[in-house]
Amino acid sequence: MQTLYPEQLNQYLERSGVPPVLLLFGDDLLLRMDAIDSIRQHFGQDAEKYHWIQSKDFDWKQLSELEQSMSLFGSNTLIELELPENKPGKEGSNALHSYASQLPENHTLVVIGSYLKKEHQNSRWFKSLSQHGPLIRTQSPDKGRLPAFIHKRAQKYQLQLANGVPELLSDWFEGNLLALDQELRKWQLLSDSGIITQDFLTDASSDSSRFNVFALQESIQAGNYKEALHRLTRLLDEEDDFHRFAWILQREVQLLTTLKNSGNNLDVSAVFRRNMIWSNQQPGYMKRAESLSIDALHQLHYLIERLEMALKQDSGESPLILTVHLLGLLCQQGTNHLNTTEYLNTFSQPFQTEHSFISL
């Protein structure tokens, strides 16, 4: 079985043409999308195109029915079949094996899945299909190869990365190349010179934060509870997606916990790079972590758990009220006029007459 990587796919298709079968497997969404786009471009606008996603009630008969109908017309046909769990089941395995044994002319089956394990490669359906086309692995480059990948990706958008920027972006976007690509597209519009420096990234991040959920993070970092509530209200006017707010708050709690428990072996600079914390913000984080009491830390983790239960399991608690509690406790770390116990008792009191959830 021939194995290709996404950067080799175009050359392969130009040299060998589109084969009857292509196996596209890997966890990276951006690389998968790139590969699918390349395949579609080689088919052109006139080809028949189908995109199926296997589900519980997926009808495998349509594969053979499409094969029979296409044989009447003889046009080029592209069939994209997504297997979300890489397991077509018994019926699907039989259908794919049968398809591989009688390949129709003039059309290509692209089977798309996530990370490919040995058990998948040893399955009957996979072995049958792999005899008729290559495997394209869409796995994110490892950390050592990631800066070179980022540098090349930036060139696609006519961007030049200054020294140190590819390594910095590797820390930020490892495992999320789709987000990296979106940022590069944005920077292409924002940059006058096309040169991306660390100063440019600082300015771009600051500008963007005024318009999205990271503005809430700025208020938390400053310990400004009133401003944090105001920004939360503004964000809720635009959307009611507490999952995004929960992610920001969980990130803050985890970062403060890591810094609070930091020992001599912790690379604090690496921690800040991974969390996209700029140099001018780092002293504030260190100060907040030092002043954070163990009781407050436990309360923060407890509130995060309750917020996740409310969002994911409909526990009955209000995500809004839990979010307000979290904001209060996080912002209180920047003040000195109240201790944690006094603050929490005062803060939770207004809600106790209307809501019956646990009093802090």
Helices and strands as residue ranges (DSSP letters): E 3-4, H 6-16, E 21-25, H 29-43, E 48-53, H 61-73, E 77-83, H 89-101, E 107-113, H 118-121, H 124-130, E 135-137, H 146-156, E 160-161, H 165-173, H 177-190, E 195-196, H 198-209, H 214-222, H 225-238, H 242-260, H 268-274, H 282-291, H 294-312, H 319-332, H 340-352
